[in-house]
Amino acid sequence: MNKLDPDISRRRFLASAGMATTGILLAPRTLFAQAEGLVQTARKTAADATVTVQKLRGNVRVLMGAGGNIAVLPGRDGKLLIDAGFAGARPKIASALESISSDPIKHLINTHWHFDHTDGNEWMHDAGAIILAHTNTRKHLSNTTRVEGWNFTFTPWPPGAIPAEVLDDERNVKLNGTTVVLKYYGPAHTDGDISVYFTDADILHVGDTFWNGYYPFIDYSTGGSIDGMIRATEANLARVTDKMVVIPGHGAVGDKSQLAFYRDLLAGTREKVAALKKQGKSLDEIIATKPTAATDAKWGNGFRTPKDFIGDVFQGV
Ligand SMILES: [Zn+2]
């Protein structure tokens, strides 16, 4: 497995979590003074995040900048949130939610277990939310979980943050006058990824199976793989129409064409890396051939560098 430069990877993670514009990337004391990892730093600096609200269709909004993208459906049954962001961003998230409507937070769905999507679970539960997620998400949040790619071991989440309800395959949730369809991908980015489809608004939140404009992180430690990511992306493409709005886990709200580009990027990189690995080339030798050169300038500026991404692909082929 490739070793990351911790400072670089920390900076990149913060950038992809929407923090690049807050100035914290230029604050050396925050980032470099202590031998902290990406997870600790991301959690600490979340309070400085800039959270924006984007109105989509049919009353659905997306909050960006506080970790993974958070979808919000307000209404008479209370707000439904898809993912909870960083706990430290609570004041920013709470005021963004207030700006949408005064409905209390009543329902929270986690697309998967990662901390940038679930650290806010506890306060949202305290505020009145029932949490729903895949069985494997509850398992990881309930146990000590090591992520090699982040060099970090997570202790179990507090009891209030653990999903009270789980699904294994598919589930329909009727709320606020509409139906929301949850569907399990099978192992993809982790082993607990689900999609969330707002039927009337025709909006699909695909969690971290899709990073729009950033090389993705693939969490092999909890069941993710490049092949799983490609399968999930094929499933997204088979389902998404030209009119559908797609909310990625990270990056801008997108559509089918961007999803298709991302599929080609994942599958193309997999093919190149697998062929070179089969010839006996080492990871460093493969990185030196720059298999992702065409997209590095645009896609390599987020959480994962080109090197990190190639390493993630290499591990699974
Ligand atoms: Zn994730």
Residues whose N, C-alpha, C, O or C-beta is under 5 A from the ligand:
A	BS01	ZN	H114 D208
